[in-house]
Amino acid sequence: MICEVILTAFYQENLLSLFTISDLHPNKKMKSLLVLTVLGFSLGMFSCSQAEVSDERVGQENPQKETRKKTFVPPASETGTSGEIYITVDESLLPIIEAEIEQFQGLYPNASVHPLYMPGEEAIRTMLTGDSIRLAIATRKLTEEEEEILESKTIAPRHSQIFTEGVTLISHKENNVKDLTRDDLRKILLGDHKSWTDISGSNLKNEIRIVFDHAASGTIRFLKDSVLIGQNIRQDNVYALKSSPSVLEYVAENTNSIGVIGVSWISDVDDEKMRDFLSKVNVLRIEKPDSGVPCAYEEQFFGPWQSFLNQGCYPLRRPVFTILRETSFGLGTGLVSFLDGPVGQRIVHKAGLSAFHGIPRRVKLPPKEGARNPLKSKK
């Protein structure tokens, strides 16, 4: 039907223009009309045939067309420091990633980064299935099955570790328990320790309540994989709230609770909001890993602080990765380079987390004239 309209319009327009040319002989007019008609009919039929083939393929499998549909290629005008991008981020990393993005956009005003904060597992799943999402920031790499999803779209995902953070356990201020052995933690998660009376040194008698930020939280997966070695966390008296701040508030108001959050919510002690969080709860220290881990300190229990993350003394450490699915150089690649570079790593260090790369330092040496020789004693 569309082709018929196009052809009709073509004939009407050309016939009208043909017969308004007064200086042509009638025979020449007829010849010109014949040529235009044949040409128009041929072009119109070719276009219609192409359109019909295209319409027939809509409901059929067309691997090449499917690949073009699902593989995102950044616009030609986009660069590593300009353009617009949507990314997904594990919500437990919100404070540090907010700081990174703010600095990145401050340095590159033509870049617009839109982070979507969500539970860790959802952040990865959304990146895999949402073709407008080119980058995810999460606390684990993709599994083989997840990589195959992208490879089926001719996308080779690229992982890059940007820093190390920790899973933090918090308790109420009135709870006397400040330290947990790894065995105690395992038994609490499995439900073998159900009451605070099962924990040595506790002044509480109520049942232990475990509080996570979300049912699909990356912290849940981490504890299952690293502490329980694949076993499931107890189902009774385990609560999933809406966010990490909700966990902090819940623990501050409930004496029998243990909250599980990412350390980036409390690590930057220069941040007034984080200092307020820390004033309401206790941060539990966890027994250090087995002797095979090179911890330089002799203490038995450690909190999730920067030096203990760096040294491997805190056992609930987890890497943070960028997962990039760009098929060519774009803003996602530029953002990953920034996070992995000196400025991005300094922000991680400032936030009290463990930067993946060493932080370069600039040292200004005094002029050679008059500089004191440190090998000579003072007079």
MARDRENNU-767218 format. One record per residue: y, x, z of N, C-alpha, C in turn; residue in one letter. Coordinates in pm, whole numbers, padded with zeros to 5 digits, always signed. Atoms other than C-alpha are relative to their C-alpha. Example, Ala and Ser with C-alpha at 12.3 -4.5 7.8 and 13.67 -1.06 7.14 Angstrom:
# MARDRENNU-767218
-00119+00089+00000-00450+01230+00780+00120+00090+00000A-00119-00082-00006-00106+01367+00714+00109-00077+00073S
This chain:
# MARDRENNU-767218
-00119+00083+00000+00000+00000+00000+00125+00087+00000M-00115-00090-00007+00242+00281+00088+00020+00070-00133I-00010-00069+00130+00160+00460-00238+00057-00091-00107C-00051+00095+00099+00230+00145-00441+00151-00014+00013E-00145+00011-00023+00575+00115-00283+00071+00124-00053V-00061-00124+00048+00649+00481-00356+00007+00003-00152I+00005-00001+00146+00540+00449-00720+00098-00100-00059L-00092+00103+00050+00736+00129-00771+00144+00048+00010T-00135-00052-00018+01049+00288-00629+00031+00110-00099A-00019-00110+00095+00998+00591-00851+00033-00054-00139F-00020+00055+00134+00973+00383-01169+00134-00069-00010Y-00125+00073+00005+01269+00163-01081+00119+00095-00006Q-00112-00095-00004+01494+00457-01004+00016+00073-00131E-00008-00078+00123+01407+00650-01320+00030-00088-00120N-00032+00091+00110+01415+00350-01552+00149-00034+00002L-00141+00034-00012+01758+00260-01418+00087+00115-00047L-00080-00115+00040+01890+00612-01462-00014+00029-00148S+00025-00027+00142+01733+00638-01808+00089-00087-00088L-00073+00091+00087+01902+00329-01955+00150-00002+00026F-00144-00014-00018+02242+00421-01816+00055+00119-00075T-00045-00114+00081+02255+00729-02040+00028-00052-00140I-00037+00071+00123+02442+00595-02341-00008+00086-00124S-00004-00085+00119+02435+00899-02568-00136+00035-00055D+00134-00028+00051+02058+00902-02624-00036-00100-00109L+00053+00086+00105+01898+00763-02940-00112-00085+00059H+00108+00085-00055+01658+00468-02871-00135+00065-00001P+00132-00065+00004+01359+00673-02985-00012+00106+00108N+00001-00103-00104+01456+00955-02752-00012-00063+00137K+00011+00069-00128+01495+00703-02474-00146-00034+00031K+00139+00040-00022+01141+00579-02522-00087+00121+00029M+00078-00121-00027+01002+00930-02536+00024+00050+00142K-00032-00046-00136+01183+01026-02217-00063-00089+00104S+00062+00095-00092+01061+00711-02046-00148+00025+00013L+00143-00024-00002+00704+00788-02145-00033+00125+00080L+00025-00125-00073+00725+01144-02012+00019-00021+00149V-00025+00023-00143+00879+01033-01681-00105-00088+00062L+00100+00091-00054+00628+00755-01640-00131+00072+00028T+00125-00074-00016+00329+00981-01698+00011+00099+00116V-00019-00097-00107+00473+01249-01469+00003-00067+00136L-00009+00070-00128+00558+01004-01194-00133-00056+00043G+00130+00056-00032+00221+00833-01214-00096+00108+00049F+00090-00108-00039+00038+01167-01192+00032+00052+00139S-00040-00048-00132+00240+01289-00895-00031-00102+00108L+00025+00105-00097+00207+00957-00721-00146-00015+00032G+00143+00013-00023-00167+00935-00769-00053+00119+00077M+00044-00118-00075-00209+01293-00646+00035-00013+00148F-00043+00017-00139-00008+01217-00332-00083-00105+00070S+00079+00107-00061-00198+00894-00271-00141+00047+00029C+00138-00045-00022-00535+01063-00314-00006+00093+00120S-00003-00088-00115-00433+01330-00067+00014-00078+00130Q-00020+00081-00121-00313+01068+00181-00127-00073+00037A+00123+00073-00029-00636+00872+00146-00104+00092+00061E+00096-00094-00057-00847+01183+00213+00036+00030+00145V-00044-00029-00136-00636+01261+00518-00032-00115+00093S+00027+00116-00083-00674+00904+00647-00148-00010+00033D+00144+00011-00022-01052+00916+00607-00048+00100+00105E+00045-00106-00090-01075+01235+00814+00040-00025+00145R-00047+00023-00136-00902+01091+01118-00115-00029+00094V+00110+00039-00088-01221+00944+01255-00122+00088-00012G+00115-00087+00018-01448+01228+01148+00025+00134+00068Q-00013-00132-00058-01518+01569+01290+00058+00095-00103E-00062-00099+00086-01295+01832+01140+00035+00120+00088N-00020-00110-00095-01329+02159+01334+00133+00071-00017P-00124-00072+00021-01030+02326+01171+00119-00082+00049Q-00109+00086-00045-00804+02028+01232+00001-00011+00152K+00009+00010-00145-00928+02000+01592+00055+00125+00066E-00050-00125-00054-00852+02366+01653+00152+00005-00007T-00145-00001+00012-00498+02331+01519+00064-00093+00100R-00054+00099-00094-00447+02031+01744+00003+00056+00142K+00015-00038-00139-00560+02198+02065+00046+00142+00032K-00045-00136-00023-00444+02558+02019+00151+00004-00005T-00146+00001-00005-00084+02594+02132+00053+00134-00046F-00070-00119+00047+00128+02843+01942+00147-00016+00036V-00141+00012-00038+00473+02910+02090+00090-00013-00122P-00094+00012+00111+00769+02814+01869+00049+00137-00045P-00046-00128+00054+00902+03087+01643+00125+00049+00070A-00124-00037-00068+01232+03079+01832-00023+00050+00142S+00028-00038-00138+01061+03150+02165-00030+00149+00009E+00029-00141-00026+01046+03500+02311-00060+00012+00140T+00053-00021-00134+00913+03655+02629+00100-00029+00110G-00104+00026-00100+01244+03585+02802+00087-00121-00034T-00075+00120+00035+01363+03264+02637-00095-00107-00048S+00084+00112+00039+01224+02920+02569-00030-00089+00119G+00036+00096-00104+01057+02652+02777-00151-00002+00015E+00144-00002-00024+00714+02647+02940-00032-00080+00126I+00056+00069-00117+00512+02430+03179-00121+00078+00047Y+00113-00073-00057+00269+02603+03414-00055-00077+00119I+00057+00058-00121+00030+02490+03687-00019+00110+00104T+00004-00099-00109+00029+02663+04026-00074-00061+00118V+00065+00040-00125-00198+02641+04329+00108-00026+00105D-00104+00041-00094+00013+02455+04585+00008+00091+00121E-00002-00089-00116-00085+02699+04860+00084+00125-00026S-00081-00116+00037+00118+02964+04671+00146-00036-00024L-00133+00051+00037+00434+02755+04637+00115+00090+00044L-00119-00076-00040+00678+02964+04847+00021+00128-00081P-00015-00126+00071+00610+03296+04675+00026-00022-00149I-00020+00024+00142+00590+03153+04321+00138-00060-00025I-00137+00052+00011+00913+02956+04376+00100+00115-00003E-00091-00115-00005+01085+03283+04467-00007+00082-00130A+00018-00076+00123+00939+03458+04160+00070-00069-00118E-00059+00074+00112+01047+03185+03917+00152-00003+00010I-00145+00001-00019+01395+03165+04066+00062+00132-00045E-00051-00130+00040+01444+03538+04016-00013+00020-00151Q+00023-00015+00144+01296+03531+03664+00105-00075-00080F-00099+00080+00072+01527+03251+03550+00142+00050+00026Q-00131-00060-00025+01822+03424+03717+00026+00118-00091G-00014-00115+00089+01759+03738+03512+00005-00041-00146L+00009+00045+00139+01683+03544+03194+00041-00148-00008Y-00050+00139-00004+01905+03231+03180-00048-00087-00115P+00050+00079+00113+01759+03123+02846-00147-00041+00017N+00138+00037-00029+01414+03085+03004-00002-00119+00095A+00014+00119-00084+01314+02750+03151-00148-00017+00035S+00139+00008-00046+00994+02751+03359-00015-00123+00089V+00023+00123-00076+00860+02419+03490-00136+00010+00070H+00128-00010-00071+00595+02474+03761-00049-00136+00049P+00065+00121-00052+00353+02192+03844-00091+00043+00114L+00077-00043-00116+00225+02252+04198-00104-00106+00033Y+00111+00091-00026-00113+02099+04273-00112+00077+00069M+00114-00070-00061-00439+02174+04457-00062+00101-00095P+00047-00111+00082-00601+02495+04336-00096-00036-00111G+00099+00036+00102-00896+02342+04154+00062-00089-00108E-00068+00086+00098-00673+02082+03987+00092+00083-00090E-00087-00086+00080-00433+02354+03873-00077+00065-00114A+00083-00061+00104-00714+02525+03684-00048-00105-00099I+00052+00106+00088-00861+02200+03550+00109-00053-00094R-00109+00050+00083-00523+02082+03423+00035+00098-00111T-00025-00100+00102-00465+02410+03242-00107-00001-00109M+00109+00001+00097-00806+02382+03076+00008-00119-00093L+00003+00125+00078-00761+02023+02958+00136-00040-00054T-00134+00036+00046-00384+01994+02921+00052+00103-00098G-00031-00099+00103-00294+02161+02593+00146+00044+00000D-00139-00044-00010+00076+02180+02680+00018+00103+00110S-00006-00098-00109-00005+02406+02979-00057+00132-00050I+00044-00129+00053-00021+02770+02875-00036+00102+00107R+00020-00100-00106-00043+02940+03213-00034-00070+00131L+00032+00046-00134-00206+02878+03550+00005+00119+00095A+00001-00103-00104-00155+03074+03871-00091-00051+00110I+00105+00050-00089-00462+03043+04093-00058+00115+00081A+00058-00100-00090-00667+03223+04356-00142+00039-00041T+00129-00045+00053-00973+03282+04140+00008+00009-00151R+00012-00004+00145-01074+03366+03786-00075-00124-00050K+00078+00107+00059-01225+03116+03548-00149+00034+00007L+00145-00019+00009-01601+03066+03561-00039+00014-00146T+00048-00012+00138-01812+03130+03252+00009-00133-00072E-00006+00133+00062-01832+02756+03187+00144-00036-00034E-00141+00031+00028-01453+02724+03211+00053+00084-00115E-00043-00083+00112-01399+03016+02977-00053-00054-00133E+00058+00056+00121-01630+02850+02726+00081-00119-00051E-00084+00113+00042-01402+02544+02724+00115+00050-00086I-00110-00055+00078-01114+02759+02602-00050+00069-00127L+00054-00068+00117-01330+02963+02368-00039-00098-00109E+00031+00102+00100-01437+02639+02199+00124-00042-00078S-00126+00028+00067-01069+02601+02109+00058+00126-00062K-00040-00130+00054-01056+02959+01977+00110+00065+00083T-00095-00061-00092-00859+03070+02284-00074+00098+00090I+00058-00100-00089-00942+03390+02471+00090+00012+00122A-00087-00005-00119-00804+03351+02826+00015+00143+00052P-00027-00133-00054-00643+03656+02983+00033-00012+00149R-00021+00000-00145-00663+03720+03359+00080+00125+00039H-00075-00115-00053-00422+03942+03549+00024-00023+00149S-00026+00014-00143-00421+03997+03925+00141+00048+00031Q-00139-00035-00028-00068+03999+04062+00023+00035+00147I-00010-00041-00140-00115+04021+04440-00120-00052+00077F+00105+00046-00090-00345+03958+04735+00064-00075+00115T-00049+00076-00115-00285+03692+04998-00120-00037+00088E+00108+00034-00091-00489+03544+05279-00006-00149+00030G+00017+00135-00053-00632+03213+05396+00021+00007+00150V-00043-00008-00139-00479+03145+05735-00049-00119+00081T+00040+00105-00094-00614+02947+06031+00106-00011+00108L-00102+00023-00102-00360+02792+06266-00051-00101+00102I+00040+00091-00107-00401+02611+06597+00124-00044+00078S-00110+00053-00081-00186+02419+06846+00047+00103+00102H-00059-00096-00094+00046+02610+07077-00069-00001+00136K+00063+00009-00132-00138+02485+07387-00145+00049+00001E+00137-00049+00008-00471+02620+07266-00004+00147+00041N+00010-00138-00049-00568+02938+07453-00076+00092-00095N+00078-00083+00092-00798+03056+07173+00094+00066-00100V-00084-00077+00092-00619+03329+06982-00083+00079-00101K+00087-00080+00086-00917+03514+06830-00127-00079-00033D+00126+00061+00042-01218+03391+06632-00090+00106-00061L+00097-00086+00068-01529+03588+06547-00036-00065-00133T+00043+00055+00128-01660+03549+06196-00116-00096+00018R+00111+00091-00028-01970+03386+06343+00051-00134+00053D-00059+00124-00050-01759+03132+06534+00060-00082-00115D-00061+00069+00114-01567+03049+06217-00106-00066-00087L+00108+00055+00082-01888+03000+06023-00062-00123+00066R+00061+00113-00070-02032+02770+06290+00094-00120+00009K-00096+00110+00001-01712+02564+06307-00003-00071-00135I+00000+00059+00135-01717+02512+05929-00129-00075-00029L+00128+00066+00022-02086+02419+05932-00023-00118+00093L+00018+00108-00096-02050+02185+06228-00089+00036+00116G+00081-00043-00115-02263+02388+06469+00085+00009+00126D-00098+00007-00109-01954+02430+06689+00085-00124-00025H-00074+00124+00022-01820+02077+06719+00111-00021+00103K-00098+00017-00107-01622+02101+07043+00062+00134+00036S-00066-00124-00041-01371+02354+07174-00073+00066+00118W+00079-00061-00109-01604+02404+07469-00103+00099-00052T+00094-00094+00061-01832+02589+07226+00065+00135-00030D-00072-00124+00032-01563+02856+07177+00038+00070+00130I-00028-00077-00121-01532+03128+07438+00150+00011+00024S-00140-00014-00039-01202+03127+07627+00086-00122-00025G-00080+00118+00030-01094+02780+07522+00031-00079+00127S-00040+00087-00110-00903+02559+07765-00007-00147-00038N+00008+00137+00050-00966+02246+07555-00145-00048+00002L+00134+00059-00003-01261+02007+07566-00022-00099-00115K+00012+00100+00106-01193+01784+07266-00082+00053-00118N+00073-00035+00122-01381+01779+06938+00092+00073-00096E-00080-00079+00094-01261+02029+06679+00024-00079-00128I-00035+00063+00127-01077+01880+06383+00051+00108-00096R-00041-00096+00102-01042+02087+06064+00088-00073-00101I-00096+00065+00088-00743+02007+05843+00032+00091-00118V-00034-00070+00123-00698+02116+05480+00117-00070-00069F-00112+00060+00071-00410+02054+05243-00044-00105-00101D+00045+00095+00102-00621+01868+04986-00151+00014-00016H+00146-00003+00021-00981+01777+04906-00039+00097-00111A+00028-00094+00110-00958+01990+04589+00071+00133+00021A-00074-00122-00032-00786+02277+04767-00079+00126-00035S+00063-00128+00026-00855+02633+04662-00048+00067+00127G+00044-00060-00127-00888+02724+05032-00140-00048+00037T+00135+00051-00027-01194+02500+05062-00103+00078-00080I+00095-00075+00084-01363+02670+04771-00014+00143+00050R+00006-00138-00048-01272+03012+04909-00089+00013+00123F+00081-00007-00122-01424+02942+05251-00148-00025-00029L+00139+00026+00038-01739+02800+05093-00063+00124-00064K+00055-00115+00072-01781+03105+04871-00008+00126+00086D-00007-00128-00071-01680+03382+05111-00058-00004+00141S+00049+00009-00138-01769+03256+05461-00136-00067+00008V+00126+00076-00007-02047+03003+05402-00098+00040-00110L+00086-00050+00109-02190+03180+05095-00065-00118-00075I+00047+00110+00083-02218+02859+04897-00037-00127+00076G+00034+00121-00076-02304+02618+05181+00123-00091+00011Q-00108+00097-00007-02099+02302+05226+00063-00004+00139N-00072+00018-00126-01835+02253+05493-00039-00135+00061I+00035+00123-00070-01911+01989+05757+00086-00116-00051R-00070+00116+00052-01812+01637+05654+00073-00078+00109Q-00064+00077-00107-01733+01477+05991+00114+00080+00061D-00118-00060-00061-01395+01548+06148+00065+00108-00086N-00072-00085+00094-01267+01725+05837+00099-00088-00075V-00104+00085+00056-00937+01590+05704+00074+00074-00112Y-00079-00054+00110-00753+01646+05378+00134-00074-00003A-00133+00058+00003-00378+01589+05384+00063+00020-00138L-00065-00002+00131-00120+01595+05106+00056+00136-00039K-00067-00127+00031+00030+01943+05134-00015+00097+00116S+00004-00099-00108+00049+02263+05335+00099-00031+00111S-00089+00040-00111+00360+02149+05527-00058-00113+00084P+00065+00107-00075+00163+01838+05623-00103+00055+00098S+00098-00064-00089-00108+02062+05768+00070+00063+00119V-00074-00064-00108+00146+02258+05969+00051-00104+00101L-00052+00104-00088+00301+01941+06109-00113-00067+00079E+00114+00064-00068-00038+01788+06191-00051+00087+00115Y+00051-00091-00103-00155+02095+06383+00100+00011+00116V-00102-00010-00105+00176+02115+06571-00005-00120+00094A+00002+00123-00080+00115+01759+06699-00137-00033+00058E+00136+00033-00045-00264+01763+06760-00066+00124+00061N+00047-00118-00072-00400+02000+07024-00139+00044-00041T+00139-00035+00028-00763+01989+06906-00024+00043-00144N+00016-00024+00144-00700+02077+06541+00004+00149-00036S-00013-00129+00067-00744+02386+06323+00047-00029-00141I-00052+00019+00135-00535+02398+06007-00032+00118-00089G+00031-00104+00098-00620+02594+05692+00107-00002-00108V-00108-00008+00098-00329+02710+05473+00000+00138-00064I-00022-00131+00058-00228+02994+05245+00106+00074+00079G-00089-00077-00087-00051+03276+05426+00142+00006-00054V-00136-00008+00054+00248+03264+05189+00093-00104+00061S-00084+00100-00067+00369+02959+05385+00060+00053+00130W-00052-00052-00127+00432+03175+05694+00025+00150-00003I+00000-00147+00004+00437+03536+05574+00140+00061+00001S-00135-00056+00010+00810+03585+05509+00078-00033+00127D-00063+00026-00130+00949+03618+05861+00152+00000-00008V-00146+00007+00018+01303+03654+05721+00046-00138-00044D-00032+00136+00044+01285+03295+05596+00009-00092+00122D-00022+00085-00117+01428+03051+05850-00103-00112+00009E+00097+00110+00000+01194+02771+05746-00137+00048+00047K+00130-00053-00041+00889+02991+05792+00000+00038+00148M-00008-00030-00143+01009+03109+06131-00014-00128+00082R+00013+00130-00068+01035+02743+06229-00146-00043+00003D+00143+00031+00005+00675+02688+06116-00076+00080+00107F+00072-00088-00091+00555+02986+06319+00027-00034+00147L-00032+00035-00138+00731+02861+06632-00079-00120+00051S+00070+00122-00038+00520+02543+06629-00151+00017+00015K+00147-00015+00001+00168+02685+06589-00039+00143+00038V+00058-00133-00017-00057+02978+06673-00070+00042-00129N+00074-00054+00113-00187+03199+06394-00121+00074+00056V+00123-00057-00056-00549+03280+06475-00033+00135-00063L+00049-00128+00049-00674+03635+06447-00150-00011-00023R+00141+00009+00039-01012+03679+06278-00064+00138+00012I+00075-00127-00013-01276+03943+06344-00004+00073-00133E-00005-00078+00123-01251+04224+06093-00137+00004-00069K+00128-00005+00073-01519+04265+05823-00092+00108+00054P+00097-00102-00041-01826+04483+05857+00059+00140-00015D-00051-00137-00003-01781+04855+05908+00012+00063-00139S-00008-00055+00136-01824+04913+05534+00138-00012-00061G-00136+00017+00051-01465+04795+05476+00089+00107+00063V-00080-00113-00053-01218+05087+05510+00125-00047+00073P-00114+00040-00083-00994+04946+05786+00041+00118+00088C-00046-00119-00071-00778+05217+05940+00029-00025+00147A-00033+00034-00138-00728+05034+06269-00127-00022+00082Y+00116+00011-00087-00961+05031+06568-00015-00138+00063E+00007+00134-00059-00880+04676+06682-00112-00081-00063E+00110+00083+00047-01145+04408+06643+00047-00123-00075Q-00050+00124+00060-00930+04109+06544+00137+00024-00065F-00122-00023+00077-00650+04087+06289+00056-00132-00052F-00068+00112+00063-00393+03836+06167+00021+00025-00148G-00014-00012+00146-00311+03773+05799+00131+00064-00043P-00127-00061+00030-00017+04012+05788-00013+00112-00101W-00002-00086+00118+00084+04250+05513-00083+00128+00016Q+00072-00127-00015-00049+04580+05652-00150-00022+00011S+00143+00026-00016-00382+04422+05742-00062-00054-00130F+00047+00039+00133-00409+04264+05398-00016+00123-00087L+00007-00123+00079-00336+04602+05240-00121+00084+00035N+00107-00087-00048-00592+04783+05453-00138-00064-00009Q+00129+00069+00005-00864+04520+05413-00052-00038+00137G+00043+00030-00136-00874+04458+05788-00015-00151+00023C+00010+00145-00015-00816+04084+05760-00108-00050-00095Y+00117+00031+00084-01140+03931+05630+00023-00111-00103P-00018+00114+00090-01004+03615+05462+00104+00030-00106L-00091-00041+00108-00828+03798+05180-00048-00060-00132R+00038+00050+00132-00819+03653+04830+00101+00045-00104R-00092-00042+00106-00672+03777+04502+00068-00120-00064P-00073+00103+00073-00414+03578+04308+00011+00045-00145V+00006-00034+00142-00447+03568+03929+00094-00089-00081F-00057+00082+00106-00246+03453+03633-00109-00018-00105T+00097+00030+00105-00463+03283+03370+00080-00050-00120I-00085+00026+00115-00290+03289+03033-00083-00043-00120L+00072+00049+00117-00400+03090+02729+00087-00001-00125R-00083-00009+00120-00122+03173+02485-00076+00073-00110E+00068-00063+00113-00249+03260+02140+00090+00100-00072T-00091-00102+00052+00058+03468+02053+00108+00025+00104S-00101-00038-00099+00348+03631+02232+00101-00111+00020F-00095+00105-00032+00563+03375+02411+00052+00016+00140G-00061-00006-00133+00739+03290+02736-00105+00021+00109L+00105-00021-00098+00408+03278+02923-00034+00146+00016G+00028-00143-00004+00337+03639+02832+00112+00075+00069T-00113-00064-00065+00686+03738+02938+00001-00022+00150G+00003+00030-00143+00649+03564+03275-00108+00081+00071L+00108-00079-00060+00316+03734+03344+00042+00147+00012V-00047-00140-00005+00472+04073+03259+00100+00019+00113S-00097-00008-00108+00753+04000+03502-00070+00001+00136F+00072+00007-00127+00515+03903+03784-00076+00129+00028L+00081-00121-00012+00311+04215+03718+00086+00126+00006D-00089-00115+00007+00615+04441+03689+00067+00033+00132G-00063-00048-00124+00833+04622+03944+00077-00107+00077P-00080+00101-00069+01068+04331+04019-00089-00106+00063V+00092+00101-00053+00792+04074+04057-00081+00051+00117G+00079-00058-00109+00590+04308+04277+00085+00025+00125Q-00089-00015-00116+00891+04378+04499+00018-00133+00073R-00013+00132-00062+00929+04005+04559-00123-00030+00084I+00124+00017-00076+00564+03992+04667+00006+00080+00129V-00007-00087-00118+00621+04284+04904+00100-00055+00101H-00102+00056-00088+00937+04126+05044-00053-00124+00073K+00053+00123-00059+00743+03802+05111-00110+00027+00102A+00101-00032-00100+00500+03987+05337-00142-00007-00050G+00134+00004+00058+00206+03979+05097-00035+00138-00056L+00049-00129+00047+00002+04259+04942+00016+00010-00151S-00023-00018+00144+00140+04363+04602-00118+00073-00063A+00115-00060+00066-00126+04459+04349+00032+00142-00047F-00042-00133+00045+00072+04756+04217+00090+00064+00105H-00087-00070-00092+00251+05022+04414+00146-00030-00029G-00141+00029+00017+00620+04959+04471+00075+00130-00024I-00074-00124+00026+00829+05230+04302+00125+00008+00088P-00117-00021-00085+01100+05377+04523+00093+00103-00064R-00099-00094+00050+01421+05548+04418+00055+00081+00117R-00049-00090-00105+01518+05850+04625+00116+00081-00055V-00117-00076+00042+01863+05999+04594+00003+00131+00076K+00001-00133-00063+01850+06372+04659+00143+00051+00016L-00135-00057-00019+02153+06555+04800+00024+00111-00101P-00028-00110+00093+02331+06808+04581-00061+00130+00050P+00068-00124-00036+02170+07150+04574+00087+00089+00088K-00092-00082-00080+02478+07320+04713+00010-00061+00141E-00015+00044-00138+02476+07293+05089-00120-00075+00056G+00119+00071-00049+02133+07124+05114-00074+00089+00099A+00068-00077-00104+01948+07231+05426-00144+00026-00039R+00138-00036+00025+01620+07413+05385-00084-00047+00118N+00075+00054-00113+01371+07214+05597-00097+00100+00063P+00093-00099-00052+01154+07526+05641+00068+00094+00101L-00073-00085-00093+01426+07704+05834+00039-00078+00124K-00036+00069-00123+01490+07616+06194+00151-00013+00011S-00143+00019-00020+01825+07481+06297+00056+00109+00090K-00067-00100-00085+02069+07729+06443+00093-00068+00099K
